[in-house]
Amino acid sequence: MTSLGIDENVEAALAYLLGIISGVAILIFEKESRFARFHATQSILLSLVFIIARVLVAILVMPFLLIPGGAGIGLAVAINEVVLVIFVIAWMACMIKALMGEWFKLPVIGDFAERTINS
């Protein structure tokens, strides 16, 4: 059980449900479970990386939008969709692993999240 009165695995999985919003909520209200706090932190970081990636892709594909005939728009949409698919796969994997009770760490983000909750 956690300080919120729910199963630790469920709380950790819920941290991913709404990304930054649910991650911050868990961090604010959960005081006991390091497992739930780790996944909440990782959820926040994953969401931030996704937002930054989408902004960077938007900036980088802007020149392609000037290609006549709409080819640039198709390229921009395709790149954005690839970023979205990668995020959704990572998000689902994290949520499932949290629900299974695993300390599943994403590269770089997971290490940072772990250091954050340990300090």
C-alpha positions in Angstrom: 0.0 0.0 0.0 1.0 3.6 -0.6 0.3 6.7 1.4 -2.6 7.3 -1.0 -4.1 3.9 0.0 -3.8 2.1 -3.3 -1.6 -0.7 -4.5 1.9 0.5 -5.3 1.8 -1.0 -8.8 -1.5 0.6 -9.7 -0.3 4.0 -8.4 2.9 3.7 -10.4 1.0 2.8 -13.6 -1.5 5.7 -13.0 1.5 8.1 -12.9 1.7 7.5 -16.7 -2.0 7.9 -17.4 -2.0 11.6 -18.0 1.7 12.2 -18.4 2.9 15.4 -16.7 -0.4 15.9 -14.9 -0.7 12.5 -13.3 3.1 12.4 -12.6 3.0 15.7 -10.8 -0.1 14.7 -8.8 1.6 11.4 -7.6 4.8 13.3 -6.7 2.8 15.8 -4.7 0.6 13.4 -2.8 2.7 10.2 -2.5 5.1 10.4 0.4 6.1 6.8 1.1 6.4 4.7 -2.1 9.8 5.2 -3.8 8.5 2.9 -6.6 5.5 5.1 -7.4 7.6 8.3 -7.0 10.2 6.9 -9.5 7.5 6.1 -12.1 5.9 9.5 -11.5 9.2 11.2 -12.1 9.9 9.1 -15.2 6.4 9.8 -16.5 7.0 13.6 -16.2 10.4 13.3 -17.9 9.1 11.1 -20.7 6.3 13.6 -21.4 8.7 16.5 -21.4 11.0 14.7 -23.9 8.0 14.0 -26.1 6.9 17.7 -26.0 10.5 18.9 -26.8 10.8 16.3 -29.6 7.6 17.4 -31.2 8.6 21.1 -31.1 12.1 20.3 -32.5 10.5 18.2 -35.3 8.1 21.0 -36.1 11.0 23.5 -36.3 13.2 21.2 -38.4 10.5 20.3 -40.9 9.4 23.9 -41.5 11.7 24.3 -44.5 10.2 21.2 -46.1 6.7 22.8 -46.0 7.9 25.1 -48.7 8.3 22.2 -51.2 5.7 22.6 -53.9 3.0 20.1 -54.5 2.4 19.2 -50.8 5.3 16.7 -50.6 6.8 18.7 -47.7 3.6 18.5 -45.7 3.5 14.7 -46.1 7.1 14.5 -44.9 6.3 16.7 -41.9 3.3 14.6 -41.0 5.2 11.4 -41.4 8.0 12.5 -39.1 5.6 13.7 -36.5 3.8 10.4 -36.6 7.0 8.5 -36.1 7.8 10.5 -33.0 4.2 9.9 -31.8 4.4 6.1 -32.3 7.8 5.9 -30.5 6.3 7.9 -27.6 3.2 5.7 -27.4 5.2 2.5 -27.4 7.5 3.8 -24.6 4.5 5.2 -22.7 2.6 1.8 -22.9 5.7 -0.2 -22.0 6.4 2.0 -18.9 2.8 1.7 -17.8 2.7 -2.1 -18.2 6.0 -2.6 -16.5 4.9 -0.4 -13.6 1.7 -2.3 -13.3 3.8 -5.5 -13.2 5.9 -4.1 -10.4 9.1 -3.6 -12.4 11.6 -0.8 -11.9 11.7 -0.4 -15.7 14.1 2.4 -16.5 14.2 4.2 -19.9 17.6 5.1 -21.1 18.9 8.4 -19.6 15.5 9.4 -18.4 15.2 6.4 -16.0 18.7 7.1 -14.5 17.8 10.7 -13.9 14.5 9.8 -12.3 16.2 7.3 -10.0 18.8 9.9 -8.9 16.1 12.4 -8.3 14.1 10.2 -6.0 17.2 9.1 -4.2 18.4 12.6 -3.3 
